[in-house]
Amino acid sequence: MSTITDQKVTLLAKRDQLRARLKAIEAEYKRGLSANSEERATELENAEVLDSIARITAEELEQVDEALKMLGV
């Protein structure tokens, strides 16, 4: 395979991975919070981490999409 083809394959795989990660985060949010107050407190703390992961993942996905556009995909 050519270098460009290798890059496309790598970027497409990365894009799929990032999309799956964002989908998993969305599913986590849709589950909602626990009725148990102690568990809810932990879930709210975890939500802050998930927000950061989602933001970083979305930014990385944008970069991958831009790179794919440059390669003509």
C-alpha positions as CSV (number, residue, x, y, z in Angstrom):
1,M,0.0,0.0,0.0
2,S,1.1,3.6,-0.6
3,T,1.8,5.9,2.2
4,I,-1.4,8.0,1.5
5,T,-3.5,4.8,1.5
6,D,-1.9,3.8,4.8
7,Q,-2.7,7.2,6.2
8,K,-6.3,7.0,5.0
9,V,-6.8,3.6,6.6
10,T,-5.2,4.8,9.9
11,L,-7.4,7.9,10.0
12,L,-10.6,6.1,9.1
13,A,-9.9,3.6,11.9
14,K,-9.2,6.5,14.3
15,R,-12.4,8.3,13.2
16,D,-14.4,5.1,13.9
17,Q,-12.8,4.8,17.4
18,L,-13.5,8.4,18.3
19,R,-17.1,8.2,17.1
20,A,-17.6,5.0,19.2
21,R,-16.2,6.8,22.2
22,L,-18.5,9.7,21.8
23,K,-21.5,7.4,21.4
24,A,-20.5,5.5,24.6
25,I,-20.4,8.9,26.5
26,E,-23.8,9.9,25.1
27,A,-25.2,6.5,26.3
28,E,-23.7,7.1,29.7
29,Y,-25.5,10.5,29.9
30,K,-28.8,9.0,28.8
31,R,-28.7,6.5,31.6
32,G,-29.4,9.3,34.0
33,L,-28.5,9.6,37.7
34,S,-29.0,7.1,40.4
35,A,-31.7,7.5,43.0
36,N,-29.1,6.8,45.7
37,S,-27.7,10.1,46.8
38,E,-24.2,8.7,47.5
39,E,-24.0,7.1,44.0
40,R,-25.5,10.3,42.5
41,A,-22.6,12.4,44.0
42,T,-20.1,10.0,42.5
43,E,-21.9,10.1,39.1
44,L,-21.9,13.9,39.1
45,E,-18.1,13.9,39.7
46,N,-17.7,11.4,36.9
47,A,-19.8,13.6,34.7
48,E,-17.2,16.4,34.9
49,V,-14.5,13.9,33.7
50,L,-16.8,12.6,30.9
51,D,-17.4,16.2,29.8
52,S,-13.7,16.7,29.4
53,I,-13.2,13.4,27.6
54,A,-16.1,14.2,25.3
55,R,-14.7,17.7,24.5
56,I,-11.2,16.4,23.8
57,T,-12.6,13.5,21.7
58,A,-14.8,15.9,19.6
59,E,-11.8,18.1,19.0
60,E,-9.7,15.1,17.9
61,L,-12.5,13.9,15.7
62,E,-12.5,17.3,14.0
63,Q,-8.8,17.1,13.4
64,V,-9.1,13.6,11.9
65,D,-12.0,14.8,9.6
66,E,-9.9,17.7,8.4
67,A,-7.0,15.4,7.7
68,L,-9.3,13.0,5.8
69,K,-10.6,16.0,3.7
70,M,-7.0,16.9,2.8
71,L,-6.5,13.3,1.6
72,G,-9.6,13.5,-0.5
73,V,-11.8,11.2,1.6
